[in-house]
Amino acid sequence: MPITGFFSPPFPVSGIMNRGEEERVPAGTTVVRKAVRSARLQVRPDGTLRVVAPPSFDVGGFLQRNVVWIEEQRERFDRLAAGGRGREDQLLLHGRFYRMVPGVRFAVDEVSGDVTSPSVSALKRSLTRMLREEVTDRLKAYPDLTGKGPGRIAIKLQRTRWGSCSTLGNLNINLRVVALPDALREYIVVHEAAHLREQNHSTRFWRLVDNHYPDHRAAEAELRRYWVILERNLVWGSLQGTE
């Protein structure tokens, strides 16, 4: 399940630019020089930019000509991220924000709103185990979709999609799914389980999804909102790249 319009984390400006052009390119902008016919511009959920352009293309002028569109996209992302504003340093888990507290073991205290963990890597392992167990249990409710069951269930922290299903019936579920409210976690399972029957997004696929999760259009809209919130969340950002 790809996340259309969302891209990788920001990197410093790359490519060859003259001094005048550098002054017109915002700090943190990614410039990728390729043998392409025309430039492509992407605005990331955190408001930074990514430009793919020919070697001699005037990136600074290109950005200036598109400044209105850029600001419109940034405002759209800001609206989507409103639910997480001011809580970027808290862990989003099951649709709720928790304070992170050092502790000797992983624990979730729903009364105090605290999550304890001895380290970032331990937190990632605990969340992975939690989500794998949940996905395995939820799949049992859809034998008409899973048949004899999926192959391997892998939990990975991905940057472009909530989940995927291979032609071998292996499911890859993004660890970020554990951050979502119950209804959206259910939708992810239904969506990927339906791919065990239909490997594309055909009419037959969406009919399967609709039979098991009629409100899937609203779920897709909510997933876009949560993706932006997670892209701006510092705790989830710290989990990227850890073992």
Protein Blocks (a to p, Z undefined) as FASTA:
>chain_A
ZZehiacdddddedjddfklmmmpcghiacdddddfbdcddddfkopacddddfklcfkl
mmmmmmmmmmmmmmmmmmmmmmmgoilmpcceehiacdddddfbdcddfknopacdfbfk
lmmmmmmmmmmmmmmmmmmmmmmlnonopcdddddddfkbfbdcdfkopacddfklmmpc
fklmmmmmmmmmmmmmmmcfcfklmmmmmmmmmmlmmmmmmmmmmmmmmmmpmklmmmgo
pZZ
